[in-house]
Amino acid sequence: MALPAVFRYRVKYDLQAAVDWYEEQRAGLGEDFLASVRSTFRTIELHPELYAIVHGEVRRAVMSRFPFAVFYLVEPTRAVVLRVLHTARNPELWPKSPR
């Protein structure tokens, strides 16, 4: 069951901070990161229940090339992306299910 992804406002800031950091490391690496994130978003849209539930109803899709995870909820008509966080972040900062 494919679902469209929608994004909470915080995702934009998560992505911008990561892209900026990767671009400081090497020109073009930020774009590589964004391509990887987009691929993860597409997988979530196509297979929203593929990834494990980590807290309440929040699921975590761990990216393969970069040490980041996409946290999201599966709703009846959409997948709601909550955050995109580095995997070394304290789990206490992970999004909790709002339900």
MDTraj code that builds the backbone (N, CA, C; nanometers):
import mdtraj as md
import numpy as np

residues = "MET ALA LEU PRO ALA VAL PHE ARG TYR ARG VAL LYS TYR ASP LEU GLN ALA ALA VAL ASP TRP TYR GLU GLU GLN ARG ALA GLY LEU GLY GLU ASP PHE LEU ALA SER VAL ARG SER THR PHE ARG THR ILE GLU LEU HIS PRO GLU LEU TYR ALA ILE VAL HIS GLY GLU VAL ARG ARG ALA VAL MET SER ARG PHE PRO PHE ALA VAL PHE TYR LEU VAL GLU PRO THR ARG ALA VAL VAL LEU ARG VAL LEU HIS THR ALA ARG ASN PRO GLU LEU TRP PRO LYS SER PRO ARG".split()
xyz = np.array([
    [0.0841, -0.1168, 0.0000],
    [0.0000, 0.0000, 0.0000],
    [0.0888, 0.1234, 0.0000],
    [0.0928, 0.1944, -0.1089],
    [0.1732, 0.3166, -0.1195],
    [0.0975, 0.4338, -0.0575],
    [0.1705, 0.5186, 0.0120],
    [0.1134, 0.6372, 0.0757],
    [0.2011, 0.7577, 0.0442],
    [0.1410, 0.8732, 0.0237],
    [0.2236, 0.9931, 0.0046],
    [0.2876, 1.0342, 0.1371],
    [0.4080, 1.0873, 0.1267],
    [0.4765, 1.1376, 0.2459],
    [0.4478, 1.2861, 0.2619],
    [0.4231, 1.3262, 0.3854],
    [0.4122, 1.4670, 0.4214],
    [0.5158, 1.4914, 0.5305],
    [0.5585, 1.6161, 0.5426],
    [0.6727, 1.6460, 0.6284],
    [0.6375, 1.7492, 0.7336],
    [0.6722, 1.7198, 0.8574],
    [0.6594, 1.8181, 0.9634],
    [0.7619, 1.9279, 0.9395],
    [0.7334, 2.0475, 0.9902],
    [0.8191, 2.1634, 0.9633],
    [0.9633, 2.1407, 1.0053],
    [0.9871, 2.0643, 1.1083],
    [1.1220, 2.0450, 1.1629],
    [1.2141, 1.9710, 1.0659],
    [1.1580, 1.8916, 0.9758],
    [1.2383, 1.8135, 0.8816],
    [1.3255, 1.9044, 0.7960],
    [1.2710, 2.0175, 0.7535],
    [1.3465, 2.1127, 0.6710],
    [1.4738, 2.1568, 0.7421],
    [1.4652, 2.1835, 0.8706],
    [1.5807, 2.2287, 0.9484],
    [1.6804, 2.1153, 0.9705],
    [1.6286, 1.9951, 0.9947],
    [1.7167, 1.8788, 1.0100],
    [1.8000, 1.8594, 0.8840],
    [1.7325, 1.8644, 0.7683],
    [1.8012, 1.8416, 0.6408],
    [1.9012, 1.9524, 0.6114],
    [1.8632, 2.0767, 0.6340],
    [1.9534, 2.1874, 0.6039],
    [2.0798, 2.1802, 0.6886],
    [2.0654, 2.1484, 0.8159],
    [2.1825, 2.1374, 0.9032],
    [2.2760, 2.0258, 0.8562],
    [2.2198, 1.9127, 0.8169],
    [2.3024, 1.8011, 0.7704],
    [2.3689, 1.8338, 0.6373],
    [2.2953, 1.8919, 0.5438],
    [2.3523, 1.9289, 0.4133],
    [2.4659, 2.0284, 0.4331],
    [2.4451, 2.1288, 0.5162],
    [2.5495, 2.2285, 0.5413],
    [2.6751, 2.1619, 0.5967],
    [2.6582, 2.0709, 0.6922],
    [2.7732, 2.0038, 0.7518],
    [2.8477, 1.9204, 0.6480],
    [2.7738, 1.8412, 0.5702],
    [2.8380, 1.7574, 0.4690],
    [2.9070, 1.8409, 0.3615],
    [2.8487, 1.9532, 0.3233],
    [2.9121, 2.0400, 0.2231],
    [3.0430, 2.0996, 0.2766],
    [3.0488, 2.1253, 0.4077],
    [3.1733, 2.1738, 0.4671],
    [3.2818, 2.0671, 0.4625],
    [3.2410, 1.9396, 0.4675],
    [3.3380, 1.8304, 0.4646],
    [3.3945, 1.8101, 0.3244],
    [3.3035, 1.8174, 0.2237],
    [3.3456, 1.8004, 0.0844],
    [3.2370, 1.8530, -0.0073],
    [3.2756, 1.9344, -0.1043],
    [3.1783, 1.9889, -0.1995],
    [3.1052, 1.8748, -0.2705],
    [2.9732, 1.8842, -0.2742],
    [2.8913, 1.7827, -0.3389],
    [2.8408, 1.6744, -0.2467],
    [2.9015, 1.6608, -0.1298],
    [2.8596, 1.5558, -0.0368],
    [2.7209, 1.5843, 0.0196],
    [2.6872, 1.7114, 0.0355],
    [2.5528, 1.7471, 0.0810],
    [2.4469, 1.7029, -0.0180],
    [2.4756, 1.7177, -0.1471],
    [2.3824, 1.6712, -0.2507],
    [2.3697, 1.5198, -0.2484],
    [2.4803, 1.4502, -0.2226],
    [2.4753, 1.3040, -0.2105],
    [2.3859, 1.2642, -0.0933],
    [2.3998, 1.3386, 0.0161],
    [2.3162, 1.3125, 0.1327],
    [2.1682, 1.3316, 0.0976],
    [2.1356, 1.4418, 0.0300],
    [1.9962, 1.4666, -0.0083],
    [1.9421, 1.3580, -0.1002],
    [2.0241, 1.3085, -0.1920],
    [1.9808, 1.2000, -0.2803],
    [1.9490, 1.0751, -0.1995],
    [2.0301, 1.0479, -0.0986],
    [2.0059, 0.9315, -0.0128],
    [1.8775, 0.9484, 0.0684],
    [1.8555, 1.0692, 0.1196],
    [1.7337, 1.0970, 0.1957],
    [1.6110, 1.0808, 0.1059],
    [1.6173, 1.1357, -0.0155],
    [1.5042, 1.1234, -0.1085],
    [1.4740, 0.9767, -0.1398],
    [1.5781, 0.8982, -0.1542],
    [1.5592, 0.7551, -0.1792],
    [1.4880, 0.6887, -0.0606],
    [1.5271, 0.7263, 0.0594],
    [1.4621, 0.6735, 0.1789],
    [1.3165, 0.7178, 0.1856],
    [1.2893, 0.8425, 0.1527],
    [1.1512, 0.8914, 0.1487],
    [1.0675, 0.8108, 0.0487],
    [1.1248, 0.7818, -0.0696],
    [1.0518, 0.7032, -0.1706],
    [1.0210, 0.5636, -0.1186],
    [1.1173, 0.5023, -0.0508],
    [1.0946, 0.3692, 0.0051],
    [0.9835, 0.3737, 0.1089],
    [0.9836, 0.4762, 0.1931],
    [0.8770, 0.4923, 0.2928],
    [0.7421, 0.5065, 0.2233],
    [0.7365, 0.5862, 0.1170],
    [0.6096, 0.6042, 0.0453],
    [0.5614, 0.4726, -0.0164],
    [0.6517, 0.3968, -0.0740],
    [0.6135, 0.2719, -0.1397],
    [0.5851, 0.1579, -0.0429],
    [0.6574, 0.1551, 0.0673],
    [0.6457, 0.0463, 0.1653],
    [0.6430, 0.1042, 0.3072],
    [0.5381, 0.1756, 0.3424],
    [0.5374, 0.2493, 0.4695],
    [0.5511, 0.1625, 0.5943],
    [0.5153, 0.0377, 0.5876],
    [0.5240, -0.0476, 0.7064],
    [0.6494, -0.1340, 0.7082],
    [0.7431, -0.1048, 0.6192],
    [0.8663, -0.1829, 0.6077],
    [0.9555, -0.1706, 0.7310],
    [0.9647, -0.0520, 0.7859],
    [1.0615, -0.0259, 0.8929],
    [1.0014, -0.0492, 1.0311],
    [1.0892, -0.0752, 1.1252],
    [1.0487, -0.1117, 1.2613],
    [0.9899, 0.0059, 1.3384],
    [0.8960, -0.0290, 1.4238],
    [0.8423, 0.0676, 1.5200],
    [0.9416, 0.0768, 1.6350],
    [0.9772, 0.2007, 1.6735],
    [1.0763, 0.2192, 1.7796],
    [1.0195, 0.2836, 1.9050],
    [0.9048, 0.3505, 1.8922],
    [0.8440, 0.4115, 2.0100],
    [0.6986, 0.4437, 1.9787],
    [0.6064, 0.3870, 2.0547],
    [0.4645, 0.4104, 2.0272],
    [0.4316, 0.3645, 1.8869],
    [0.3967, 0.4574, 1.7995],
    [0.3685, 0.4266, 1.6589],
    [0.4757, 0.4825, 1.5655],
    [0.5815, 0.5397, 1.6215],
    [0.6875, 0.6003, 1.5414],
    [0.7791, 0.4912, 1.4867],
    [0.8024, 0.4982, 1.3556],
    [0.8923, 0.4050, 1.2882],
    [1.0236, 0.4756, 1.2558],
    [1.1289, 0.3939, 1.2379],
    [1.2612, 0.4486, 1.2078],
    [1.3188, 0.3784, 1.0856],
    [1.3485, 0.4568, 0.9824],
    [1.4143, 0.4059, 0.8620],
    [1.5603, 0.4506, 0.8680],
    [1.6512, 0.3569, 0.8873],
    [1.7930, 0.3892, 0.8948],
    [1.8474, 0.3955, 0.7525],
    [1.9165, 0.5044, 0.7215],
    [1.9735, 0.5224, 0.5881],
    [2.0987, 0.4365, 0.5745],
    [2.1290, 0.3959, 0.4515],
    [2.2405, 0.3037, 0.4325],
    [2.3773, 0.3723, 0.4227],
    [2.3911, 0.4783, 0.3485],
    [2.5232, 0.5388, 0.3280],
    [2.5614, 0.6378, 0.4370],
    [2.4640, 0.7066, 0.4913],
    [2.4896, 0.8103, 0.5905],
    [2.4321, 0.7671, 0.7252],
    [2.4951, 0.8083, 0.8347],
    [2.4487, 0.7651, 0.9676],
    [2.3295, 0.8473, 1.0171],
    [2.2209, 0.8411, 0.9432],
    [2.0991, 0.9147, 0.9755],
    [1.9808, 0.8204, 0.9707],
    [1.8748, 0.8602, 1.0397],
    [1.7499, 0.7840, 1.0383],
    [1.6339, 0.8800, 1.0160],
    [1.5334, 0.8301, 0.9456],
    [1.4106, 0.9053, 0.9213],
    [1.3055, 0.8488, 1.0163],
    [1.2475, 0.9356, 1.0970],
    [1.1426, 0.8962, 1.1911],
    [1.0086, 0.9402, 1.1332],
    [0.9123, 0.8477, 1.1338],
    [0.7843, 0.8782, 1.0703],
    [0.6703, 0.7968, 1.1306],
    [0.5495, 0.8419, 1.1021],
    [0.4263, 0.7736, 1.1424],
    [0.3523, 0.7271, 1.0173],
    [0.2866, 0.6127, 1.0265],
    [0.1996, 0.5665, 0.9187],
    [0.0565, 0.5950, 0.9609],
    [-0.0097, 0.6784, 0.8819],
    [-0.1506, 0.7095, 0.9042],
    [-0.2312, 0.6438, 0.7924],
    [-0.3635, 0.6394, 0.8030],
    [-0.4423, 0.5707, 0.6998],
    [-0.4213, 0.6237, 0.5576],
    [-0.3957, 0.7530, 0.5428],
    [-0.3860, 0.8095, 0.4079],
    [-0.2507, 0.8714, 0.3753],
    [-0.1552, 0.8635, 0.4687],
    [-0.0253, 0.9264, 0.4447],
    [0.0796, 0.8751, 0.5423],
    [0.2052, 0.9003, 0.5075],
    [0.3175, 0.8759, 0.5975],
    [0.3677, 1.0131, 0.6408],
    [0.3742, 1.0362, 0.7704],
    [0.4134, 1.1666, 0.8235],
    [0.5587, 1.1589, 0.8721],
    [0.6481, 1.2266, 0.8001],
    [0.7888, 1.2299, 0.8385],
    [0.8048, 1.3333, 0.9495],
    [0.8542, 1.2863, 1.0638],
    [0.8661, 1.3713, 1.1822],
    [1.0021, 1.4384, 1.1934],
    [1.1085, 1.3622, 1.1724],
    [1.2453, 1.4131, 1.1882],
    [1.3400, 1.3314, 1.1020],
    [1.4558, 1.3898, 1.0723],
    [1.5678, 1.3201, 1.0110],
    [1.6864, 1.3506, 1.1015],
    [1.7308, 1.2506, 1.1770],
    [1.8318, 1.2731, 1.2811],
    [1.9520, 1.1813, 1.2643],
    [2.0675, 1.2311, 1.3074],
    [2.1891, 1.1502, 1.3110],
    [2.1669, 1.0351, 1.4088],
    [2.2164, 0.9177, 1.3745],
    [2.1918, 0.8003, 1.4591],
    [2.2669, 0.8049, 1.5918],
    [2.3658, 0.8926, 1.6047],
    [2.4375, 0.9050, 1.7311],
    [2.3662, 0.9985, 1.8292],
    [2.2560, 1.0601, 1.7850],
    [2.1810, 1.1485, 1.8752],
    [2.1239, 1.0672, 1.9903],
    [2.1118, 1.1296, 2.1018],
    [2.0547, 1.0671, 2.2202],
    [1.9116, 1.0218, 2.1890],
    [1.8783, 0.8944, 2.2131],
    [1.7422, 0.8467, 2.1869],
    [1.6336, 0.9243, 2.2612],
    [1.6702, 0.9942, 2.3672],
    [1.5721, 1.0759, 2.4375],
    [1.5224, 1.1909, 2.3498],
    [1.5996, 1.2262, 2.2464],
    [1.5605, 1.3333, 2.1549],
    [1.4752, 1.2833, 2.0388],
    [1.4621, 1.1514, 2.0258],
    [1.3820, 1.0956, 1.9176],
    [1.2363, 1.1383, 1.9341],
    [1.1670, 1.1533, 1.8243],
    [1.0250, 1.1913, 1.8354],
    [0.9430, 1.0808, 1.8980],
    [0.8485, 1.1208, 1.9778],
    [0.7561, 1.0277, 2.0428],
    [0.6233, 1.0319, 1.9694],
    [0.5514, 0.9237, 1.9730],
    [0.4215, 0.9186, 1.9081],
    [0.3264, 1.0192, 1.9730],
    [0.2592, 1.1028, 1.8928],
    [0.1705, 1.2017, 1.9507],
    [0.0391, 1.1422, 1.9995],
    [0.0155, 1.0180, 1.9742],
    [-0.1110, 0.9551, 2.0134],
    [-0.1038, 0.8906, 2.1476],
])
top = md.Topology()
chain = top.add_chain()
for i, resn in enumerate(residues, 1):
    res = top.add_residue(resn, chain, resSeq=i)
    for name in ("N", "CA", "C"):
        top.add_atom(name, md.element.get_by_symbol(name[0]), res)
traj = md.Trajectory(xyz[None], top)
